[in-house]
Amino acid sequence: MSERSCPDCDVLMEQTNVTAEGVGDLYIETERDGGILDRLGVGYQAPLSAYLCPECGFTRLYADLSE
C-alpha cells in the first residue's frame, strides 16, 4: 500500500495493527448482490490496513480492494 499522509497534520502516517483482543485480522464483508462493491470486483471479504498519525493519533483504515 502506498504512503499515506494525515489529513489534519500533513505528516506521513505509519502503518500499524488494529486488533480486537485476539479476534484475528480485520476485514470488511461485502454483499455479492450486484451492488457497487460487486461491480468493483471486491470479494466477499477484503482485508484492512491501518495507518496512524504519530503527531495527533488519527487512525485510518483502508480496504485492500486488489484481492
Phi, psi and omega in degrees: 000145184287170178293145181237141177248145178292129179290341180269316187258344183058038173245160181293127178276152180255136177292139183218178177247141174242127180232166177236064178053055174077013181291331181125196181291149175271143178205164173258147174255136183242154175274143179247049185250026180086010179286186184299320180294323177297317180293332177280352179085017179283131180288184181299323177232139177232126180292154180249145172245140181250141177232138185237135175278123180288346181272309188246349179088001178303133180237136182228140177253138177237133175276137177275097185277359181278346182269000000 
